[in-house]
Amino acid sequence: MSLAERRWLRLFTLCALYVAQGIPWGFMATTIPAYLGSHGLDPAKIGEALAMTTLPYAFKWVWGPIIDSFTLPRFGRRRPWIVFAQLMMAVTVGTMIAIPDLTLDLKLLAWMILIHTVFNSLQDVAVDGLAVDLLQDDERGRANGMMYASKYGGGAIGGVGMATVIGWSSLETALIVQTAILLAIMLVPLLVRERSTPTATRPQLGTVLRSLVEVFSIRSVFVMAMVMLAIHVALGVLTANAFALFTQELDWSPEAYTQLTGGWGLLAGLGGSIVGGLLADVLGRRRLVAIASIAMAAGWLVFALLSSQWTNDAFVYALAMFETACTSIMVVGLFALCMDVAWPPVGASQFTAYMSLSNFSTTLGFLLTSELPASFDYRTCYFVAAGYQLVVTALLLWVDPTETRRTLPRPAGARIPAMGIVAVVVLASVLLTSTTYAVYRIVTR
């Protein structure tokens, strides 16, 4: 069976693989911390282990050129990498069963989570490369909505589902069940082919790097990179400050705040992903991103203007769910738009660079968290964030989703524009900065 020839088969495969990413993420980001907390462990130590669920994603851009360059054409460009990464995801989860008591050796647990997340990020990059290769123009929006929603669904299985298994039986049972699910999902890419005929060429690393310079010389590709670097900064600042706002200023309990963000917020994100996928192919990906981003900024303005209602739980819940829905719709549109401007020969590298910039955008927001409240009160922070978001949204005016595939490949012998070299140097500097920061965080823990 060929994914290229069967639309619903490729959508099912992509969604199943995103579920596989979400299950261990939900388990390690929510179930494990709750399990450790219920055994009386210090929140700071739990946080050290939890940080390992995100840090490896800062340097997952390294996987892109490797996946684009080293392939087994007989078995497909992406499938061998996906199967390998999926297998190692299952192995690393299953290995945790051998740890006698997770509460007694948090350093070992943290390293196990780190190793697993490295393979999770590898699978993520390979799956995104597969999506860039195979998804057609008229299905990218819907596919990205379904994929993003599937990751939410996987997160629910890994979080609520595995927590239920632990309550019903034990942590070991939850690890066994999770490992079995991951191995079962691995059978999907193992039993299908990407295309009915083998991939004709095997790009060399030098060719891939040259192609990246060439593709980033295109205006829309470079501007899209700037959008991804800037789009989540305001959200990162507000997210990091929200816990202090709600628990210290508004006297919410940590449990009540977690219920808002991890309960109803999860449902809002899931619903937004589905809606975003349906609208992306109807409205157009660029227009959908702009609408969702502007709507999110409008929500922040309303929240700031009606600060007298911050003690009204119904008002807070409504605005929080609206923000999460707008965020998920925007992200679905951004994913599809990044695929639109991606060039398939280096799709994994280009798309992963965008995702790494997006991750670093949130990190920048976290790093700026202490700056805004030092200069403004919480209400003013929301005003500043809304204004910033509108400015970033305006960058989308310079993104043409069709420019890459109209321009490339260039005629044989054509010189690489100097702008491409400058763009790659700038982006490489940003990615190396984010990688250095992540490695520093890992080594110093």
C-alpha positions as CSV (number, residue, x, y, z in Angstrom):
1,M,0.0,0.0,0.0
2,S,1.3,3.4,-1.0
3,L,0.8,6.6,1.1
4,A,1.3,8.8,-2.0
5,E,-1.7,7.2,-3.8
6,R,-4.2,6.9,-0.9
7,R,-5.2,10.1,0.7
8,W,-7.0,8.7,3.8
9,L,-4.2,6.2,4.4
10,R,-1.6,8.9,4.6
11,L,-3.9,11.0,6.8
12,F,-4.4,8.0,9.1
13,T,-0.7,7.3,9.2
14,L,0.3,10.9,10.0
15,C,-2.4,11.1,12.7
16,A,-1.4,7.8,14.3
17,L,2.3,8.9,14.4
18,Y,1.3,12.2,16.1
19,V,-0.7,10.2,18.6
20,A,2.5,8.2,19.3
21,Q,4.3,11.5,20.0
22,G,1.6,12.7,22.3
23,I,1.2,9.6,24.5
24,P,4.7,9.7,26.1
25,W,4.6,13.5,26.2
26,G,1.4,13.5,28.1
27,F,2.6,10.8,30.4
28,M,6.0,12.4,31.2
29,A,4.7,16.0,31.4
30,T,1.6,15.3,33.5
31,T,1.3,11.8,34.9
32,I,4.9,11.3,36.1
33,P,5.0,14.7,37.9
34,A,1.7,14.0,39.6
35,Y,2.9,10.5,40.6
36,L,6.1,11.9,42.1
37,G,4.2,14.7,43.8
38,S,1.8,12.2,45.4
39,H,4.8,10.5,46.9
40,G,5.9,13.8,48.6
41,L,8.8,14.8,46.4
42,D,10.0,18.4,46.3
43,P,8.4,20.4,43.4
44,A,11.8,21.8,42.5
45,K,13.2,18.3,41.9
46,I,10.1,17.4,40.0
47,G,10.7,20.4,37.8
48,E,14.2,19.3,37.0
49,A,12.9,16.0,35.6
50,L,10.0,17.8,33.8
51,A,12.4,20.2,32.0
52,M,13.8,17.2,30.1
53,T,10.5,16.8,28.3
54,T,11.1,20.1,26.4
55,L,14.9,20.9,26.2
56,P,15.8,18.4,23.4
57,Y,13.3,20.1,21.1
58,A,15.6,23.1,21.1
59,F,18.2,21.3,19.0
60,K,16.0,19.0,17.0
61,W,16.9,21.1,13.9
62,V,20.0,19.1,13.7
63,W,18.0,16.1,12.6
64,G,16.6,17.8,9.5
65,P,19.8,17.8,7.3
66,I,20.6,14.2,8.6
67,I,17.2,12.9,7.6
68,D,17.3,14.7,4.2
69,S,20.8,13.4,3.4
70,F,21.0,9.8,4.7
71,T,18.2,7.7,3.3
72,L,17.5,4.1,2.2
73,P,15.8,4.8,-1.2
74,R,14.5,1.3,-1.5
75,F,12.4,1.7,1.7
76,G,11.6,5.4,1.3
77,R,13.1,8.7,2.3
78,R,11.4,9.1,5.7
79,R,10.0,5.6,6.7
80,P,13.3,4.0,8.0
81,W,13.9,7.0,10.3
82,I,10.3,7.0,11.5
83,V,10.4,3.2,12.3
84,F,13.7,3.5,14.1
85,A,12.7,6.5,16.2
86,Q,9.3,4.9,17.0
87,L,11.1,1.7,18.1
88,M,13.5,3.6,20.3
89,M,10.6,5.6,21.8
90,A,9.0,2.3,22.9
91,V,12.3,1.0,24.2
92,T,13.1,4.0,26.3
93,V,9.6,4.0,27.9
94,G,9.9,0.2,28.5
95,T,13.3,0.6,30.1
96,M,11.8,2.7,32.8
97,I,10.1,-0.5,34.1
98,A,13.6,-1.6,35.2
99,I,13.9,1.4,37.6
100,P,12.9,-0.1,40.9
101,D,11.5,3.1,42.4
102,L,11.3,6.3,40.3
103,T,11.0,8.4,43.4
104,L,14.4,7.3,44.7
105,D,16.6,8.2,41.7
106,L,15.3,11.3,40.1
107,K,18.6,12.0,38.2
108,L,18.3,8.6,36.4
109,L,14.7,9.3,35.7
110,A,15.6,12.7,34.3
111,W,18.2,11.2,31.9
112,M,15.7,8.5,30.8
113,I,13.2,11.2,30.0
114,L,15.9,13.2,28.1
115,I,16.9,10.2,26.0
116,H,13.3,9.4,25.2
117,T,12.6,13.0,24.2
118,V,15.6,12.9,21.8
119,F,14.0,10.0,19.9
120,N,10.6,11.6,20.2
121,S,12.0,14.7,18.5
122,L,13.6,12.6,15.8
123,Q,10.3,10.9,15.1
124,D,8.6,14.3,15.0
125,V,11.1,15.7,12.4
126,A,10.8,12.5,10.2
127,V,7.0,12.6,10.3
128,D,6.9,16.3,9.4
129,G,9.3,15.6,6.5
130,L,6.9,12.8,5.3
131,A,4.0,15.3,5.5
132,V,5.9,17.9,3.4
133,D,6.7,15.2,0.8
134,L,3.3,13.7,0.5
135,L,0.5,16.2,1.4
136,Q,-1.1,17.9,-1.5
137,D,-1.9,21.6,-1.6
138,D,-5.6,21.2,-1.0
139,E,-5.2,18.9,2.1
140,R,-2.4,20.5,4.1
141,G,-4.7,22.6,6.3
142,R,-7.1,19.7,7.1
143,A,-4.2,17.3,7.6
144,N,-2.3,19.7,10.0
145,G,-5.5,20.2,12.0
146,M,-6.0,16.4,12.3
147,M,-2.4,15.9,13.2
148,Y,-2.3,18.6,15.8
149,A,-5.5,17.3,17.3
150,S,-4.1,13.8,17.3
151,K,-1.2,15.0,19.4
152,Y,-3.7,16.5,21.9
153,G,-5.5,13.1,21.9
154,G,-2.3,11.3,22.5
155,G,-1.5,13.6,25.3
156,A,-4.9,12.8,26.9
157,I,-4.1,9.1,26.6
158,G,-0.7,9.5,28.2
159,G,-2.0,11.9,30.8
160,V,-5.5,11.0,32.0
161,G,-5.5,7.5,30.5
162,M,-2.2,6.4,32.0
163,A,-3.1,8.0,35.3
164,T,-6.2,5.9,35.4
165,V,-4.2,2.8,34.7
166,I,-1.9,3.7,37.6
167,G,-4.8,4.1,39.9
168,W,-6.4,0.9,38.7
169,S,-3.2,-1.2,38.8
170,S,0.4,0.3,39.1
171,L,3.0,2.5,37.4
172,E,4.6,-0.6,35.9
173,T,1.4,-1.6,34.2
174,A,1.0,1.9,32.8
175,L,4.6,1.7,31.4
176,I,3.8,-1.8,29.8
177,V,0.6,-0.6,28.3
178,Q,2.2,2.5,26.9
179,T,5.1,0.5,25.4
180,A,2.6,-1.9,23.8
181,I,0.7,1.0,22.2
182,L,3.9,2.6,20.8
183,L,5.0,-0.7,19.3
184,A,1.5,-1.3,17.8
185,I,1.6,2.2,16.2
186,M,5.1,1.4,14.8
187,L,3.5,-1.3,12.7
188,V,1.7,1.4,10.6
189,P,4.8,2.9,8.9
190,L,6.4,-0.6,8.9
191,L,3.6,-2.1,6.8
192,V,3.0,0.7,4.3
193,R,5.2,2.3,1.6
194,E,5.7,6.0,0.9
195,R,5.4,5.6,-2.8
196,S,4.8,2.7,-5.2
197,T,8.3,3.1,-6.7
198,P,11.5,3.6,-4.8
199,T,13.0,7.1,-4.3
200,A,15.2,7.8,-7.2
201,T,18.0,9.8,-5.6
202,R,19.9,10.0,-2.4
203,P,20.9,13.7,-1.7
204,Q,24.4,14.3,-0.3
205,L,24.8,16.4,2.9
206,G,26.6,19.1,0.9
207,T,23.7,19.2,-1.6
208,V,21.2,19.6,1.2
209,L,23.1,22.5,2.8
210,R,23.5,24.3,-0.5
211,S,19.8,23.8,-1.2
212,L,18.9,25.3,2.2
213,V,21.0,28.4,1.4
214,E,19.1,28.6,-1.9
215,V,15.7,28.2,-0.5
216,F,16.2,30.7,2.3
217,S,17.2,33.3,-0.3
218,I,13.5,33.5,-1.3
219,R,11.8,36.4,0.4
220,S,8.7,34.5,1.6
221,V,10.8,31.7,3.1
222,F,13.0,34.1,5.1
223,V,10.0,36.2,6.2
224,M,8.3,33.1,7.4
225,A,11.3,32.3,9.5
226,M,11.0,35.7,11.1
227,V,7.3,35.1,11.8
228,M,8.1,31.8,13.5
229,L,10.8,33.4,15.6
230,A,8.5,36.2,16.8
231,I,5.0,34.8,16.8
232,H,5.0,33.1,20.3
233,V,7.0,35.7,22.3
234,A,4.0,37.6,23.7
235,L,2.2,34.3,24.5
236,G,5.3,33.0,26.3
237,V,5.5,36.1,28.4
238,L,1.9,36.0,29.4
239,T,1.9,32.2,30.0
240,A,4.9,32.4,32.3
241,N,3.4,35.3,34.2
242,A,-0.1,33.9,34.5
243,F,0.7,31.4,37.3
244,A,1.9,34.3,39.5
245,L,-1.0,36.5,38.5
246,F,-3.6,33.9,39.3
247,T,-2.1,32.3,42.4
248,Q,-0.6,35.4,44.0
249,E,-2.7,38.3,42.8
250,L,-6.0,36.6,42.4
251,D,-5.6,34.0,45.1
252,W,-6.3,30.9,43.0
253,S,-5.1,27.6,44.3
254,P,-2.5,25.8,42.1
255,E,-5.0,23.0,41.6
256,A,-7.7,25.4,40.3
257,Y,-5.3,27.0,37.9
258,T,-4.1,23.6,36.6
259,Q,-7.7,22.5,36.1
260,L,-8.2,25.6,33.9
261,T,-5.0,25.1,31.8
262,G,-4.9,21.3,31.7
263,G,-8.6,20.5,31.8
264,W,-10.8,22.8,29.9
265,G,-7.8,24.4,28.2
266,L,-6.9,21.0,26.7
267,L,-10.4,20.6,25.3
268,A,-10.3,24.1,23.8
269,G,-7.0,23.3,22.2
270,L,-8.3,20.1,20.7
271,G,-11.4,21.8,19.4
272,G,-9.4,24.7,18.0
273,S,-7.1,22.3,16.2
274,I,-10.1,20.6,14.4
275,V,-11.7,23.8,13.5
276,G,-8.4,25.3,12.3
277,G,-7.9,22.3,10.1
278,L,-11.3,22.6,8.5
279,L,-10.9,26.4,8.0
280,A,-7.3,26.4,6.7
281,D,-8.2,24.9,3.3
282,V,-11.3,27.1,3.0
283,L,-10.0,30.5,4.0
284,G,-6.4,30.0,3.1
285,R,-3.6,29.3,5.6
286,R,-2.1,32.8,5.7
287,R,-5.5,34.5,6.2
288,L,-6.4,31.9,9.0
289,V,-3.2,32.6,10.8
290,A,-3.8,36.4,10.6
291,I,-7.4,36.1,11.8
292,A,-6.5,33.8,14.8
293,S,-3.5,36.0,15.8
294,I,-5.6,39.2,15.7
295,A,-8.4,37.5,17.6
296,M,-6.0,36.4,20.3
297,A,-4.6,40.0,20.6
298,A,-8.2,41.2,20.8
299,G,-8.9,38.7,23.6
300,W,-5.9,40.1,25.5
301,L,-7.1,43.7,25.0
302,V,-10.6,42.7,26.4
303,F,-8.9,41.0,29.4
304,A,-6.9,44.1,30.1
305,L,-9.8,46.5,29.6
306,L,-12.1,44.5,31.9
307,S,-9.6,44.0,34.7
308,S,-12.4,44.6,37.2
309,Q,-13.8,41.2,36.1
310,W,-10.7,39.2,36.9
311,T,-12.3,38.0,40.0
312,N,-15.2,36.6,37.9
313,D,-14.4,32.9,37.3
314,A,-16.8,32.7,34.3
315,F,-15.1,35.6,32.6
316,V,-11.6,34.2,33.2
317,Y,-12.6,30.8,32.0
318,A,-14.2,32.2,28.8
319,L,-11.2,34.3,27.9
320,A,-8.7,31.6,28.8
321,M,-10.4,29.0,26.6
322,F,-10.8,31.6,23.8
323,E,-7.0,32.3,24.0
324,T,-6.2,28.5,23.8
325,A,-8.6,28.0,20.9
326,C,-7.1,30.9,19.0
327,T,-3.6,29.6,19.7
328,S,-4.3,26.1,18.4
329,I,-6.1,27.5,15.3
330,M,-3.1,29.8,14.7
331,V,-0.6,27.0,15.1
332,V,-2.5,24.7,12.7
333,G,-2.4,27.5,10.1
334,L,1.2,28.2,10.8
335,F,2.2,24.5,10.3
336,A,0.3,24.4,7.0
337,L,1.8,27.7,5.8
338,C,5.3,26.5,6.7
339,M,4.6,23.4,4.5
340,D,3.4,25.7,1.7
341,V,6.7,27.6,1.6
342,A,8.8,24.4,2.1
343,W,10.8,22.9,-0.7
344,P,10.3,19.1,-0.7
345,P,13.9,18.1,-1.5
346,V,14.9,19.7,1.9
347,G,11.5,19.6,3.5
348,A,12.6,18.0,6.8
349,S,15.4,20.5,7.3
350,Q,13.4,23.6,6.4
351,F,10.3,22.6,8.3
352,T,12.3,21.6,11.4
353,A,14.1,24.9,11.3
354,Y,10.8,26.7,11.4
355,M,9.6,24.5,14.3
356,S,12.9,25.1,16.2
357,L,12.4,28.9,15.7
358,S,8.9,28.5,17.0
359,N,10.1,26.7,20.1
360,F,12.8,29.4,20.7
361,S,10.1,32.1,20.3
362,T,8.4,30.7,23.3
363,T,11.7,30.4,25.2
364,L,12.4,34.1,24.4
365,G,9.0,34.9,25.9
366,F,9.9,32.9,29.1
367,L,13.2,34.7,29.3
368,L,11.5,38.1,29.0
369,T,9.0,37.2,31.8
370,S,10.9,39.0,34.5
371,E,11.3,42.2,32.3
372,L,7.8,43.3,31.6
373,P,6.3,43.0,35.1
374,A,9.3,44.9,36.4
375,S,8.3,47.8,34.2
376,F,4.5,47.4,34.0
377,D,1.7,46.0,36.0
378,Y,0.0,42.8,34.8
379,R,-2.8,44.8,33.1
380,T,-0.3,46.8,31.0
381,C,1.5,43.6,30.1
382,Y,-1.6,42.4,28.3
383,F,-1.8,45.8,26.4
384,V,1.8,45.5,25.3
385,A,1.4,41.9,24.3
386,A,-1.6,42.7,22.2
387,G,0.2,45.5,20.4
388,Y,3.2,43.3,19.8
389,Q,1.1,40.5,18.4
390,L,-0.5,42.8,15.9
391,V,2.9,44.0,14.6
392,V,4.1,40.5,14.2
393,T,0.9,39.5,12.3
394,A,1.6,42.3,9.8
395,L,4.7,40.4,8.6
396,L,2.4,37.9,7.0
397,L,1.8,40.4,4.2
398,W,5.2,39.6,2.8
399,V,4.6,35.8,2.8
400,D,3.6,34.3,-0.6
401,P,2.7,30.6,-0.1
402,T,3.3,29.8,-3.7
403,E,6.7,31.6,-4.2
404,T,9.0,28.7,-3.3
405,R,7.5,26.2,-5.7
406,R,7.3,28.8,-8.5
407,T,10.9,29.8,-8.0
408,L,12.7,26.5,-7.4
409,P,14.5,24.7,-8.8
410,R,16.5,27.5,-10.5
411,P,18.1,27.0,-13.9
412,A,21.3,24.9,-13.9
413,G,24.4,27.1,-13.2
414,A,22.4,29.9,-11.5
415,R,24.3,31.6,-8.7
416,I,23.0,31.5,-5.1
417,P,21.8,35.0,-4.1
418,A,23.8,36.7,-1.4
419,M,20.6,37.1,0.6
420,G,20.4,33.4,0.9
421,I,23.8,33.2,2.5
422,V,23.0,36.1,4.9
423,A,19.7,34.5,5.8
424,V,21.2,31.1,6.6
425,V,23.9,32.8,8.7
426,V,21.3,34.7,10.7
427,L,19.1,31.7,11.2
428,A,22.0,29.4,12.1
429,S,23.1,31.9,14.7
430,V,19.6,32.0,16.3
431,L,19.4,28.2,16.3
432,L,22.9,27.7,17.7
433,T,22.0,30.2,20.5
434,S,18.9,28.3,21.4
435,T,20.8,25.0,21.3
436,T,23.6,26.4,23.5
437,Y,21.1,27.6,26.0
438,A,19.3,24.2,26.1
439,V,22.6,22.3,26.4
440,Y,23.6,24.6,29.2
441,R,20.4,23.9,31.1
442,I,20.9,20.2,30.7
443,V,24.5,20.1,31.8
444,T,24.0,22.4,34.8
445,R,21.1,20.5,36.2
